[in-house]
Amino acid sequence: MSRILVTGANRGIGLALCEALAARGDEIIGVCRRTSEALAACATRVIEGIDVAVPEDLARLAEALEDASLDVVIANAGRLSSQRLGAIDASAIEEMLTQYRINAIGPVLTAQALRPKLRRPARIAIITSRMGSIADNDSGGSYGYRMSKAAVNMAGVSLARDLAGDEISVGLIHPGFVRTEMTGGQGLIEASEAAAGIIARIDELTAKRSGSFRHSNGESLPW
């Protein structure tokens, strides 16, 4: 049994991860801004009121964990909105910056705050997106989301390098196009299928694969 902490755990992919991990017997710490009945039903413990873009919230999270050590951290919390060229005004810029804080800076702050809590060896999985791939961008648009995910991909590789001496492996995982509230119910797969693939990729994550960018189906993705 592993002790696994999941951010953005109250709905969507985060909730599906908690449900699947709990079903196989892992101890789950669900972290979110506001909890849900479904999360409370499957998580061993819920810590709410945590915004991953706020360092003080993450310091409070680390303090709330007390002496608990972690085997895996899944940085799943994210935000999605679309900005198109020609309509990037002051409000769009603010939304782009919000996505950047949550999607790109949030996982770095999470890793920094929880690094002392991780057992050795340990794993950090960052839920990213192939929309952050420069080589794979054949449709343009979605400026804030694409830019934030490209940034977190870079951050994940830096974390892999910085944490190698601590025996902490870092994986960047694209879940697929998933039907969730975040995507407005659009997508090709259900959250439960995405969660199963993500868990399989986390289970495969080793020091040799640290810093890799992979699809939940196992495919290696281009940067």
N, C-alpha and C positions, 0 to 999 in steps of 0.2 A: 504494500500500500504506500502510495506517495501522498505528500501534502502539497497541494497545488493551489496557487492563488490566481484568480482570474479577474481582470478589470473589465468594466463594462458588462457586468455579469447578470444584469437584471432582465435582459431581453435579447432577442435575436440570436446571433451566433454565440455570444457570451453565455447566454442561458443554456443553449443547446450543448455547449461544451461542459457546463457544470452538470447538466443532467446525465450526459454520457459518461463523464468521469466518475460521478457518484454511483452510477449503475454498475460500474466495474469494481467499485470498492475503494476508490481513492477518497482521501479527506479533502474537502473543498472549502476554500475561503473565497466567498464571492464579494467583490468590491464594486461599489457603484455610487452614484449620487443619490438615487432613491431606489429602495428595494422593491421587490414585487412578490406576490404570493407564491408564484412558481419558483422563484429563487429560494425563498425561505423554506420551501418544501424539499429542496434537493441539497442545499448547501449545508455543510457541517457548521459553518459560521458565516454570518453576513456582516460586513462593515460598510455602512453607508455614509453619505455626506462627504464623499471623496471625489474631488475633481483632479484628474491626473495632470492638469496643466498648472496646478497651484502647489508650489513646493511646501507650503505650510500644511496643506491637506495630506500630502504624502509623508511628511514628518509625523503627523498624527497617526497615520496608518501604521508606520513602522513602530511607533510607541504602543499602539493598540495590540500589536502582535506579541508584545512582551518577549518571552523566551522561546516562542514558537519558531522553529526553523522550517525552511521551505525547500522542496525538491525542484519545483517548477514554478515559474511565473509566466503567465500568458497575458501579454499586453494587448488587450483586445479593444479597449475603449476607443471609439472613433466618431467622426462626424463627416457627413457627406452632404454637399450642396453643389450646385453647378453654376459656373459663371461663363458667359460667352463674350467673345470679342465684340466690342461695340457697345456693351452694356456694363462695363466695369466702372462703376461710379463709387462714391465714398462708402455707401452701404455694402456694396459688393467687396470692396477692399477689406472692410472690417470683417466680413464673413470669411474671406480668404485667410486673414490672419488668425481667426478663431480656429479654422481647420488646421492651420499650421501648428498652432499651440497644442491642440489636442492630439492630432495625428502624428506629428513629427517630434515635438519637444516632449510630449507626455510620456512616451515609452522610455526616453532617455532619463527623465526625472524619476520614473518608476524604477528603472534599473539602479539608478544611483541611490535611491532611498532604501531599496530592499537588498542591495548587495550584501550588507552584513548579516542578513537573515538567511541567506542561501547556504545550504549544505554543500559540501564538496565531494564528488562532482555535482553540478546542478545545470539546469537548462533555463534559458529565457526564450520564449517564442513571441515574436512580434507579428501580429496580424496586419499585413500590409495589403497591397493590391497590385495586380499586373498593370493597372492604370498608372502606376508610378514608373513603369518601364519606358525608357526613352526609345529603345529599339522597337518596342511593340506598339508604339503610338501611331496608329494609322487613321485616326478619326479626329484628332484635335479636341478643342473645347475642354470643359470641366477644369478650368485653370487651377483653382484653389486645391481641389482634391488631388489632381495629378501631381502638382508641385509638392504638396505635403507628403504624398506617398513616395515620390522620388527622394525627398529629403530623409524620410525615415529609413529608406533602404540604405542610404549612405550612413546614417546613424547606426543601423544594425551592424554594418561591417566594422565600423569603428569600435562599437561595443565588443564585438567578437575579438578584435585585436587587444583591446584594453583589459578584457576579463579572462583572457586565455591563461594567464598566470594564476588565476583563482580557480581554475578548472571549471569555469562556467562557459557553456556552449550557447551560442545565440543563433536562432533560426528565423528567417524572414519567410512568412508563409502567406500565399494568396489563397483565400478560401474558395474562390470560384464566384460566379454570379449567383448570389443567394437571395431567395425570396424572404425578405425581412421587412420590418417597418421602415428601416433606413432606406431601402431601395423602393419603397412604395409598393411592396408586394410583387415587384417584377423580379425576374431571375430565371435561371435554368435548373437550379437544385434547391432542395429544402435545407433549412439550417441544420437539421439532424444529419444529413448526408455530408454537408461541409464539415461539421464537427468531427465526424468519424475520420475523415481524411486528415484534418488538422492533427488529431490525436495520433494517428499513425505516423505522421511526419515528425511530431515531437518525440515519439518513442524511438524513432530512428536517429534522432539528433545526437551527434557525437562531436568530439573535438575536431575530427577530420572534416566534418560537414559544417562546422561553425562558420557563420558569415554567408551561408548559401541562401539563394532566393528560389523558392520552390512553390509550385502549385500544390494544393491539397491532394491532388490525384497522383502526386509523385514526380510530375514533370519538372525539370529544371527550367527556369525562366530567364530570359535575357535581361540584362540591365538597361 
